[in-house]
Amino acid sequence: MIIDINGSNECNRAVAIRTVKAKTFKEVAQQFGVSISTVMRRFDSLAVKEMTEVQELPRVIAIDEYKGDTKEGKYQLIIADGETKD
């Protein structure tokens, strides 16, 4: 199924939602019949809206790397405040 995501706000929202829930950008690109770079641009524009400027780093930073549930065996990373767990 190929969907024109360039002219429709609804389709752009669908790609953004699917990108957050999907395992890979490639999976979303195949589903919507667009390039991986198009999906990545949509994801980046969504991520920018969610980011907030940090005024000060936490006193303790916790970093945890773990194996995600992908067939490729890639690892994922969590970074959090080591005191508040945020």
N, C-alpha and C positions, 0 to 999 in steps of 0.2 A: 504494500500500500504506500503510495507516494502522496504526501500532503504538502501543499505550498505554505510554508511557515513564514514566508517573507511578507505577505500582505495581510495576515490575520492575527489580531491580538489574542483571540482564543487559541489559535494554534501555537503561538509563541508561549502562552501560559502552559499549554499542555506539554510542550517540549521542556519547559523549565521544571515543571512538577515531575515529569518522567525522569529527567536528568538527575534530580536529587535522589529519587528512589531506585534508579537503575544501578547495576554493578559497574558498567563501563559506558564511556561516551560512544564507543563503537556500537553497543547494543541499541542505544537511542537513535543513532544515525541510521542504522539499518531499519528500525521500526518506522521512522518518519521519511525515509528515502532521501536523506540529505547527507552532506559530508560531515565527518567527525569535527572538522574545524568550525563548522556552523554551529554544531551542538555546543562545542567548547565556548564559543563567543556568547551564546545564549546563557550558558552557565555562569560565565564571568560577569555578565551584566546583572544576573540575579544575585551573585555573591557580593558584588559591590554595594548593593542596596542593603544587605544584611550586616555589613562590616561597621564597626564603630571604632573611633580613634581611641587608642590607649594612652592615658596620661602618665601612668606609672606601672611598671612591671611588679608582679607579686614578689614577696620576699622569698618564697619557695616555689620553684617550678617543677612539676612532676611530668615526666615524659615516659610514655609507655608505647612500645612498638609490639604489634601482634600480627599474626598471620590472619588475613581476611579470608572470607569464604569464597575465593575466586579460584577457578581452575588453573589460572596462571601462577598461583602461589605467591602473589604479591603481598607485601606487608602494608599495614595501615598504622597510623600514628595518632596518638592522643596527647595533647598538651593541656595541662590544667594547673590551676593554683593548688599547690601542695598542702596548703592549710585549710582553705575553704572548700576544696574539691570542685570548684567552678571551672 
